[in-house]
Amino acid sequence: MLKTNKPLVIPGVYDAIGAKIAEKVGFEAMFQTGYGTSATLFGMPDYGFIGATETLDNARRICRAVSVPVIVDSDTGYGNALSVWKLVRELESAGASGIFLEDQRWPKRCGHMQGKEVISQEEYTEKLGAAIDARQSKDFIIVARTDARATEGLDAAIERGLQNKKTGADAVFIEAPRSLEEMKIIGKSIKAPLVANMIEGGTTPIMSAEILHKLGFKIILYPLSVLFANTFATMNILKELKKSGTTRKSKQKVVNFDQFNDLVELPKFQKLEKRYRFSKRE
């Protein structure tokens, strides 16, 4: 996945149907977002409310639904180095193609929120080493994320990124830089596949994949675009339904019954049903 010379633009998904849509429109990989998982499973913020069980269960559903690589937001690994080791083994068995592992102190929160804390680099190196040891395929990507920009400053975050590269991370992620200039500094300082996290309304300015790639960023992540767009569409159609008692005015803003059934592959299962139906006996 990281061997291509092109920037890899990856959307965030949080359920199987969103993953199928991302695959259908042509994305070569996708990211299971912890923010979206917490929001859609519990209606709660990305504030340490989900754990290994929710992350793993969601990964199984999403990975079964698509044939392209799925990288899973694994937060802090939900415990110590042994917890990370176990989680990597389970996610790989579930069909995941990689993880993002961060150095926040639990309970973690979205990287663009206030109040974050990070663990020591020594403790994080243990977790990262456990993740690397646990994977059974070298194609399983391990992205090392640090949130130290917000707590210790940019220089310290870059130092952590360099250490994570030395430990063996496949890609390095400095979360929430605050300007184009900071993005340039990160790109010049760390010679490794880098992650840019593009959140609408977040701390980091949104830039094109072309510009980010020139700065040294390989993975261009849009983790919340689908969640925000779906929320906007849902609010609008429900407001219309509440106001008028019908959705007729929104006909052009939704897929129809047949289009949706095609997306979830109803014709394939209808054929299977006919194949397995017992033939009539005389």
C-alpha positions as CSV (number, residue, x, y, z in Angstrom):
1,M,0.0,0.0,0.0
2,L,2.8,2.4,0.9
3,K,5.0,1.4,-2.1
4,T,3.2,3.5,-4.6
5,N,4.6,6.9,-5.4
6,K,1.2,8.5,-5.4
7,P,-0.4,10.1,-2.4
8,L,-2.9,7.7,-0.8
9,V,-6.2,9.5,-0.1
10,I,-8.2,7.5,2.5
11,P,-11.7,8.2,3.7
12,G,-12.9,7.4,7.2
13,V,-15.7,4.9,7.5
14,Y,-17.6,3.6,10.6
15,D,-19.9,0.9,9.3
16,A,-20.2,-1.7,6.6
17,I,-22.5,0.2,4.3
18,G,-20.2,3.2,4.3
19,A,-17.2,0.9,3.5
20,K,-19.1,-0.6,0.6
21,I,-19.8,2.9,-0.8
22,A,-16.2,3.9,-0.5
23,E,-15.1,0.8,-2.3
24,K,-17.8,1.3,-5.0
25,V,-16.6,4.8,-5.8
26,G,-13.1,3.6,-6.2
27,F,-11.1,4.2,-3.1
28,E,-8.1,1.8,-2.8
29,A,-8.1,1.7,1.0
30,M,-10.1,3.0,3.9
31,F,-9.8,3.9,7.6
32,Q,-12.1,2.7,10.4
33,T,-12.5,5.9,12.5
34,G,-12.7,5.7,16.3
35,Y,-14.5,9.0,16.4
36,G,-17.2,7.7,14.0
37,T,-17.4,4.4,15.8
38,S,-18.1,6.1,19.2
39,A,-20.6,8.5,17.6
40,T,-22.6,5.9,15.7
41,L,-22.5,3.1,18.3
42,F,-23.2,5.2,21.3
43,G,-24.1,8.7,20.2
44,M,-21.1,9.8,22.3
45,P,-17.9,11.9,21.5
46,D,-14.5,10.5,20.9
47,Y,-13.6,10.8,24.5
48,G,-12.5,7.3,25.6
49,F,-15.9,5.6,25.6
50,I,-15.1,2.8,23.2
51,G,-12.7,0.0,23.9
52,A,-11.1,-3.0,22.3
53,T,-14.4,-4.9,22.0
54,E,-16.2,-2.2,20.0
55,T,-13.2,-1.5,17.8
56,L,-12.7,-5.2,17.0
57,D,-16.4,-6.0,16.4
58,N,-16.7,-3.1,14.1
59,A,-13.5,-4.1,12.2
60,R,-14.9,-7.6,11.6
61,R,-18.1,-6.1,10.1
62,I,-16.3,-3.6,7.9
63,C,-13.5,-6.0,6.7
64,R,-16.1,-8.6,5.7
65,A,-18.0,-6.1,3.6
66,V,-15.1,-5.0,1.3
67,S,-12.1,-6.4,-0.5
68,V,-9.8,-3.4,-0.2
69,P,-7.4,-2.7,2.8
70,V,-8.9,-1.4,6.0
71,I,-6.7,0.4,8.5
72,V,-8.2,0.5,12.0
73,D,-8.0,3.4,14.4
74,S,-6.9,1.5,17.5
75,D,-6.6,4.5,19.8
76,T,-4.0,3.7,22.5
77,G,-4.3,0.0,22.2
78,Y,-6.6,-0.1,25.3
79,G,-4.1,-1.1,27.9
80,N,-0.4,-1.9,28.1
81,A,2.0,-3.5,25.6
82,L,0.4,-6.9,26.0
83,S,-3.0,-5.5,25.3
84,V,-1.6,-4.0,22.1
85,W,0.0,-7.3,21.1
86,K,-3.4,-9.1,21.6
87,L,-5.3,-6.4,19.7
88,V,-3.0,-6.6,16.7
89,R,-3.3,-10.3,16.5
90,E,-7.1,-10.1,16.7
91,L,-7.4,-7.3,14.2
92,E,-5.2,-9.1,11.7
93,S,-7.3,-12.2,12.1
94,A,-10.4,-10.1,11.5
95,G,-9.0,-9.0,8.1
96,A,-7.6,-5.6,8.9
97,S,-4.6,-4.4,7.0
98,G,-3.1,-2.1,9.6
99,I,-3.6,0.1,12.7
100,F,-3.1,3.6,13.9
101,L,-1.6,3.5,17.5
102,E,-1.4,6.7,19.5
103,D,0.6,7.8,22.5
104,Q,-2.2,9.5,24.5
105,R,-2.9,8.8,28.1
106,W,-6.2,7.1,28.7
107,P,-9.0,8.2,28.6
108,K,-8.0,9.5,25.2
109,R,-9.9,12.0,23.1
110,C,-10.0,13.2,19.5
111,G,-6.7,14.7,18.5
112,H,-8.3,18.0,17.6
113,M,-9.9,18.4,21.1
114,Q,-8.5,20.2,24.1
115,G,-7.2,18.5,27.3
116,K,-5.0,15.7,25.8
117,E,-2.1,14.1,27.7
118,V,0.6,11.8,26.4
119,I,2.4,8.9,28.0
120,S,6.2,8.8,28.1
121,Q,8.1,7.9,24.9
122,E,9.5,4.9,26.7
123,E,6.1,3.5,27.5
124,Y,4.9,4.2,23.9
125,T,8.0,2.5,22.4
126,E,7.0,-0.7,24.4
127,K,3.5,-0.6,22.9
128,L,4.8,0.1,19.4
129,G,7.3,-2.7,19.7
130,A,4.6,-5.1,20.8
131,A,2.5,-4.1,17.8
132,I,5.4,-4.8,15.4
133,D,6.2,-8.1,17.0
134,A,2.5,-9.2,17.0
135,R,1.8,-8.8,13.3
136,Q,2.1,-11.9,11.3
137,S,2.3,-10.3,7.9
138,K,4.8,-7.5,7.0
139,D,2.1,-6.1,4.8
140,F,0.1,-5.2,8.0
141,I,0.8,-1.5,8.3
142,I,1.5,0.1,11.7
143,V,1.1,3.9,11.9
144,A,2.7,5.5,14.9
145,R,0.8,8.6,16.0
146,T,1.9,11.1,18.5
147,D,-0.3,13.8,20.1
148,A,2.7,15.6,21.7
149,R,2.3,18.7,19.5
150,A,-0.5,19.9,21.7
151,T,1.2,19.0,25.0
152,E,5.0,19.4,24.5
153,G,5.3,21.5,21.3
154,L,6.3,20.7,17.7
155,D,9.9,20.0,18.3
156,A,9.1,17.4,20.9
157,A,6.5,15.8,18.7
158,I,9.0,15.5,15.8
159,E,11.5,13.9,18.2
160,R,8.9,11.3,19.1
161,G,8.1,10.8,15.4
162,L,11.8,10.2,14.7
163,Q,12.0,7.7,17.5
164,N,8.9,5.9,16.3
165,K,10.4,5.6,12.9
166,K,13.6,4.1,14.4
167,T,11.5,1.6,16.4
168,G,10.1,0.3,13.2
169,A,6.8,2.1,12.4
170,D,5.7,1.9,8.8
171,A,4.4,5.5,8.8
172,V,4.6,8.4,11.2
173,F,1.7,10.6,12.2
174,I,2.2,13.9,14.0
175,E,-1.3,14.8,15.0
176,A,-2.8,18.3,14.8
177,P,-0.1,20.6,13.4
178,R,-1.5,24.1,13.3
179,S,-0.3,25.7,10.1
180,L,1.2,25.1,6.7
181,E,4.6,26.1,8.0
182,E,4.4,23.4,10.7
183,M,3.5,20.9,8.0
184,K,6.5,21.9,6.0
185,I,8.8,21.5,9.1
186,I,7.4,18.0,9.7
187,G,8.0,17.0,6.1
188,K,11.6,18.2,6.1
189,S,12.4,16.7,9.5
190,I,11.1,13.1,9.2
191,K,12.0,11.1,6.1
192,A,9.3,8.4,6.4
193,P,5.8,7.9,5.0
194,L,3.9,10.7,6.8
195,V,0.2,11.0,7.6
196,A,-1.8,14.3,7.2
197,N,-5.1,14.3,9.0
198,M,-7.7,16.5,7.3
199,I,-10.7,17.2,9.6
200,E,-13.3,19.7,8.5
201,G,-13.2,22.5,11.1
202,G,-10.2,20.9,12.9
203,T,-6.9,22.3,13.9
204,T,-4.9,21.5,10.8
205,P,-5.6,23.5,7.6
206,I,-7.1,21.4,4.8
207,M,-4.9,21.3,1.8
208,S,-5.0,19.4,-1.5
209,A,-3.4,15.9,-1.8
210,E,-1.0,17.3,-4.4
211,I,0.4,20.0,-2.0
212,L,0.6,17.6,0.9
213,H,2.4,15.0,-1.1
214,K,5.0,17.7,-2.2
215,L,5.5,18.4,1.5
216,G,6.3,14.8,2.2
217,F,2.9,13.4,3.3
218,K,2.0,9.9,1.9
219,I,-1.3,9.1,3.6
220,I,-3.9,11.9,3.3
221,L,-6.7,11.0,5.7
222,Y,-10.2,12.4,5.7
223,P,-11.6,10.5,8.8
224,L,-14.8,12.4,9.4
225,S,-16.0,13.6,6.0
226,V,-18.5,10.7,5.6
227,L,-19.8,11.1,9.2
228,F,-20.3,14.9,8.8
229,A,-21.9,14.6,5.4
230,N,-24.3,11.8,6.5
231,T,-25.2,13.8,9.6
232,F,-26.0,16.9,7.5
233,A,-28.1,14.9,5.1
234,T,-29.9,13.1,7.9
235,M,-30.7,16.3,9.7
236,N,-32.1,17.9,6.5
237,I,-34.4,15.1,5.4
238,L,-35.7,14.6,9.0
239,K,-36.4,18.4,9.3
240,E,-38.3,18.2,6.0
241,L,-40.2,15.1,7.1
242,K,-41.1,16.8,10.5
243,K,-42.1,20.0,8.8
244,S,-44.2,18.7,5.9
245,G,-45.0,15.1,6.8
246,T,-43.4,13.8,3.6
247,T,-40.0,13.4,1.9
248,R,-41.3,14.1,-1.7
249,K,-39.4,17.3,-2.0
250,S,-36.2,15.4,-1.2
251,K,-36.6,12.8,-3.9
252,Q,-33.5,14.0,-5.8
253,K,-31.4,14.0,-2.7
254,V,-31.7,10.3,-1.9
255,V,-30.9,7.1,-3.7
256,N,-34.0,5.1,-4.6
257,F,-35.0,1.6,-3.4
258,D,-33.5,-0.2,-6.4
259,Q,-30.2,1.7,-6.3
260,F,-29.8,0.9,-2.6
261,N,-30.6,-2.8,-3.1
262,D,-28.0,-2.9,-5.9
263,L,-25.4,-1.4,-3.5
264,V,-26.0,-4.1,-0.9
265,E,-25.9,-6.7,-3.7
266,L,-29.4,-8.0,-3.5
267,P,-29.2,-9.6,-7.0
268,K,-26.3,-11.7,-5.8
269,F,-28.2,-13.1,-2.9
270,Q,-31.4,-13.6,-5.0
271,K,-29.3,-15.8,-7.3
272,L,-27.8,-17.7,-4.3
273,E,-31.3,-18.2,-3.0
274,K,-32.4,-19.8,-6.3
275,R,-29.2,-21.9,-6.3
276,Y,-29.8,-23.4,-2.9
277,R,-33.5,-23.8,-3.1
278,F,-34.6,-27.4,-3.0
279,S,-35.9,-28.5,-6.3
280,K,-39.5,-29.8,-6.4
281,R,-39.8,-33.5,-6.2
282,E,-42.5,-35.4,-7.9
